[in-house]
């Protein structure tokens, strides 16, 4: 997605929320470079990460300088949901995170693309990318869930561990006028359908996270986020103003 895609009249809160979601998940997926289970997944995860980075650049550039926003903000200034900042864990954990988030993101961009708001153009391009992200995650969920005893156990463990973070993306964000209840219902139907086809048990716990609903949107993040942010920002902060 081009960083020059024109978007106007979007409140900063919405641009930061969606931009930070994409930026942080892009970085998490980039951590797999050179260590994915198979070479093909090195390429696939890198491509998904680049798609998300493109989305992040467009959205953050609506608020200010994209590099400063990515590399110079403190932890509490980031507005991403807690789901995307969760550590990669094993491959099953990464796939569960990707299934949950890409399903949400596809619903989000499909609704935005269908409207006439300031994000309609960006969303129309992004939804095509995210459709692949979701398809990739569903494929691996089915393959691992309905695979060996070991892969099934790992996939179930990942699905259970991340379930509590899946309600936050559907909390209100200033500037995004969406039918969140309908989106949430569609998300639940899609995800539970995939899990059942994968012979996995759908978790029964709450979906609002470890703290109050919308904690990540309020700048409250999990312990692993600070370590990830320090790694992501280290080079830029170590050499301020440097150019190639």
BELTA-V941677 format. One record per residue. SS is DSSP state (H for helix, E for strand, - for the rest). PSI is psi in degrees with one decimal (NA if undefined). OMEGA is omega in whole degrees, -180 to 180 (NA if undefined). Layout:
SS,PSI,OMEGA
SS,PSI,OMEGA
This chain:
-,133.3,-177
-,138.1,177
-,-9.2,-179
-,6.5,180
-,122.8,-176
-,127.0,174
-,133.4,-178
-,163.1,172
-,33.2,177
-,124.4,179
-,144.3,-178
H,-34.7,-178
H,-41.9,-179
H,-43.4,-180
H,-41.2,179
H,-44.2,-178
H,-52.3,-178
H,-37.5,179
H,-41.8,179
H,-38.1,175
H,-51.7,-176
H,-41.7,-178
H,-48.9,-175
H,-41.5,178
H,-34.7,176
H,-44.4,180
H,-42.5,179
H,-45.5,180
H,-34.5,178
H,-22.8,178
-,-15.4,178
-,-10.5,-175
-,122.0,179
-,-0.8,-178
-,12.7,177
-,160.4,-176
-,-34.8,179
-,157.7,-176
H,-39.4,-180
H,-35.7,180
H,-27.2,171
H,-46.5,-179
H,-45.8,-177
H,-47.3,-179
H,-35.3,177
H,-40.3,179
H,-40.4,177
H,-42.0,178
H,-40.7,179
H,-37.8,175
H,-47.3,-179
H,-37.4,178
H,-39.4,177
H,-42.2,177
H,-43.8,-179
H,-41.4,-179
H,-44.6,179
H,-49.3,-175
H,-44.4,-179
H,-30.0,179
H,-16.5,176
-,-18.6,-177
-,-36.9,-178
-,-152.9,179
-,120.0,-173
H,-36.1,179
H,-43.1,179
H,-40.4,180
H,-36.0,-179
H,-40.5,-167
H,-11.5,-175
-,-5.2,176
-,151.0,174
-,165.8,-175
H,-45.4,-175
H,-11.7,-180
H,-10.5,179
-,141.4,-174
-,22.3,178
-,152.7,174
-,154.3,-177
H,-24.5,-179
H,-46.5,-172
H,-18.7,-178
H,-5.5,-179
-,140.0,-179
-,154.8,-179
-,-36.9,-175
-,-145.6,175
-,-179.5,-175
H,-36.6,179
H,-39.0,180
H,-44.1,178
H,-40.9,-179
H,-40.9,178
H,-44.3,177
H,-41.7,-179
H,-38.1,177
H,-48.6,-178
H,-47.2,-174
H,-41.3,-178
H,-32.2,176
H,-44.1,176
H,-47.2,-174
H,-35.6,178
H,-41.4,176
H,-41.9,180
H,-53.6,-175
H,-29.9,176
H,-41.9,180
H,-41.0,179
H,-37.9,-179
H,-28.1,-178
H,-13.5,-179
-,-168.3,180
-,22.4,-179
-,179.0,-176
-,-16.1,-180
-,3.5,-174
H,-43.5,-179
H,-46.8,178
H,-44.2,-177
H,-36.7,-179
H,-33.2,177
H,-42.5,-175
H,-35.1,-176
H,-28.8,178
H,-38.8,177
H,-46.0,-175
H,-28.1,176
H,-39.5,176
H,-41.9,180
H,-44.3,-180
H,-43.3,179
H,-41.2,179
H,-45.0,-179
H,-40.8,179
H,-42.0,179
H,-46.8,-177
H,-31.8,176
H,-44.9,178
H,-41.8,-177
H,-42.0,-179
H,-42.2,-178
H,-39.2,-178
-,31.2,-179
-,-123.2,179
-,169.6,177
H,-40.5,-180
H,-46.5,-178
H,-37.0,178
H,-45.4,-179
H,-43.9,-179
H,-39.7,-179
H,-41.2,178
H,-42.0,180
H,-40.9,-180
H,-44.4,179
H,-43.9,-180
H,-43.3,-174
H,-34.7,-175
H,-8.0,-175
H,-38.5,-175
H,-15.0,-180
H,-0.8,-169
-,-8.8,178
-,-26.6,-174
H,-39.8,-179
H,-19.3,-177
H,7.7,175
-,151.9,-177
-,144.0,174
-,130.2,-180
-,128.4,178
-,-7.6,178
-,105.0,-179
-,96.0,-174
-,155.1,173
-,84.3,-170
H,-34.5,178
H,-42.1,178
H,-40.0,178
H,-43.6,-180
H,-42.8,179
H,-40.5,179
H,-38.5,177
H,-48.0,-177
H,-41.3,179
H,-43.6,-179
H,-48.8,-176
H,-45.9,-180
H,-33.5,176
H,-43.1,179
H,-45.1,-178
H,-41.6,-180
H,-39.6,176
H,-28.6,180
-,8.8,-179
-,29.3,179
-,152.3,178
-,129.1,179
-,125.3,-180
-,152.1,-178
-,-1.5,-176
-,173.3,178
-,158.0,-176
-,33.6,-176
-,12.0,173
-,178.4,-177
-,-27.6,180
-,-157.1,180
-,156.5,180
-,134.8,178
-,20.8,-175
-,-44.7,180
H,-37.6,178
H,-21.8,179
H,2.0,180
-,12.1,178
-,117.1,-172
-,165.4,-179
-,164.7,-173
H,-38.3,-176
H,-21.1,-176
H,-41.0,-179
H,-40.5,179
H,-40.8,179
H,-41.8,-179
H,-39.8,179
H,-40.3,178
H,-43.4,-178
H,-35.7,-173
H,-4.7,-171
H,-50.6,-175
H,-46.2,-178
H,-42.6,-179
H,-28.3,-180
H,-27.5,-178
-,68.0,-177
-,133.2,177
-,0.3,-178
-,147.5,176
-,160.2,180
-,NA,NA
